[in-house]
Amino acid sequence: ATVFGGLTFGGGPIANYMSHAVASMVHRLRRKGRHGFLFANGGFAEDNHSIVLASQPIAAARFPQDFDYQAEADAAREPIPELDRDHLGEARIETYTVFYDRSGEPSAGVVVARTPAGARALAHVDAGDPAMLAFLTDGRTEPVGSSGRIVWREPLGRVWAR
């Protein structure tokens, strides 16, 4: 079944969006439905939730189920590396962000890099370096994992260079 509700235009404050969709689905299932699936955004793009409703018990379903995977995620996570605020020299890109101006053109950026010692270091991406901005944005090469170096350049300070 498909029903309306679950977002701002469904008529409710942020903590109440889903209740409108649940109520609509229950009415629909009581009239002529068998199963209904509701999926909703919890107010942020990464905060989603869902529920399956049925007019009769689902024979193959096992309830309740524990969907908490935090312990597994914690076990897989590596220790947080130290931040080396003074690093100059070789490093490899761990991640990066490019800033865009109002015309949609890349204007500057930031690189988060790993030093040979395993520490994290930060570096500016100079707005005056169109080749570096192109390297980070044109899609021809994956920048993450690529090698470079952090150099000192006035007035920015630490700048990413290849």
C-alpha positions in Angstrom: 0.0 0.0 0.0 1.1 3.6 -0.6 0.0 6.4 1.7 0.8 10.1 2.2 2.7 11.4 5.2 6.0 11.3 6.8 7.5 14.7 5.6 6.9 18.3 6.3 4.1 18.5 3.8 2.4 15.6 5.6 1.4 18.0 8.3 3.4 17.7 11.5 6.3 18.9 13.6 9.6 17.1 13.1 9.0 14.5 15.8 5.5 13.7 14.5 5.8 13.3 10.7 5.8 9.5 10.8 2.7 9.2 13.0 0.6 10.6 10.2 1.9 8.0 7.8 1.4 5.2 10.4 -2.2 6.3 11.0 -2.9 6.4 7.2 -1.4 3.0 6.7 -3.4 1.4 9.6 -6.6 2.7 8.1 -5.7 1.4 4.7 -4.7 -2.0 6.0 -7.9 -2.3 8.0 -9.9 -1.7 4.9 -8.3 -3.9 2.3 -4.5 -4.3 2.8 -2.2 -7.1 3.8 1.2 -5.5 4.3 2.5 -2.0 4.3 6.0 -0.6 4.4 6.7 2.9 5.7 10.1 4.6 5.3 10.8 8.1 6.6 13.5 10.6 7.0 13.9 11.5 10.7 14.7 15.2 10.0 18.3 14.7 8.8 19.4 12.9 5.7 21.3 10.3 7.7 18.5 9.6 10.2 16.1 7.2 8.5 13.7 4.7 10.0 11.1 2.2 8.7 8.3 0.0 9.8 6.4 -2.9 8.3 2.8 -3.2 9.3 0.5 -6.1 8.5 -3.2 -6.8 8.8 -2.4 -10.4 10.0 0.7 -11.7 11.9 3.6 -12.5 9.5 4.3 -16.2 10.1 8.0 -16.1 9.1 8.8 -12.9 11.1 10.9 -13.1 14.3 10.3 -10.3 16.7 11.8 -8.5 18.5 15.1 -8.2 16.7 18.1 -6.3 17.9 19.3 -4.0 15.1 22.0 -2.3 17.1 25.3 -2.7 15.3 27.3 -0.2 17.4 29.5 -2.9 19.0 30.4 -4.3 15.6 31.2 -0.8 14.3 33.3 0.0 17.3 35.3 -3.3 16.9 36.0 -2.5 13.2 37.0 1.1 13.9 40.7 1.8 14.0 42.2 4.1 16.7 41.8 7.8 16.0 45.1 9.1 14.7 46.9 12.0 16.4 46.6 15.4 14.7 50.1 16.7 13.7 49.5 20.5 13.6 53.1 21.1 12.6 53.7 18.6 9.8 55.5 19.8 6.6 56.5 17.2 4.1 55.3 14.0 2.5 51.7 12.8 3.1 48.8 11.1 1.3 45.3 12.4 1.0 42.8 10.7 3.4 39.9 13.0 2.4 39.3 16.5 1.1 36.7 19.2 0.6 36.5 21.7 -2.2 34.6 25.0 -1.8 32.7 26.5 -4.7 32.0 30.1 -5.4 28.5 31.4 -6.4 29.1 30.7 -10.1 29.7 27.1 -9.3 33.5 27.2 -9.9 35.9 25.6 -7.4 37.5 28.3 -5.3 39.6 26.7 -2.6 39.7 23.6 -0.4 41.1 21.6 2.5 43.0 18.3 2.5 43.1 16.0 5.4 46.2 13.9 5.0 48.1 11.1 6.7 51.7 11.6 7.4 54.3 8.7 7.0 54.1 8.4 10.8 50.3 7.8 10.6 49.2 11.1 12.1 46.6 13.3 10.5 47.6 16.7 9.1 45.5 19.5 7.5 46.4 21.7 4.6 44.8 24.4 2.5 44.2 24.0 -1.2 45.3 27.3 -2.6 42.6 29.2 -4.6 45.4 30.4 -6.9 46.3 26.8 -7.9 43.8 25.8 -10.7 45.7 22.6 -11.5 45.3 21.4 -7.9 41.6 22.3 -7.9 41.1 20.5 -11.2 42.9 17.4 -9.8 40.5 17.3 -6.9 37.4 17.9 -8.9 37.6 16.8 -12.6 37.1 13.0 -11.9 40.0 11.8 -14.0 41.9 10.5 -11.0 40.8 9.5 -7.5 42.6 12.0 -5.1 42.0 9.9 -2.0 45.1 7.9 -1.3 47.3 9.9 -3.7 50.7 11.2 -2.5 51.7 14.8 -2.1 53.3 17.1 0.4 52.4 19.8 2.7 54.4 23.0 2.2 54.5 26.4 3.9 53.2 29.1 1.7 52.4 32.7 2.9 49.8 33.9 3.6 47.9 30.6 3.9 50.4 28.6 5.9 50.2 24.9 5.3 49.3 24.2 1.6 48.8 20.9 -0.2 51.1 20.4 -3.2 51.9 17.6 -5.6 
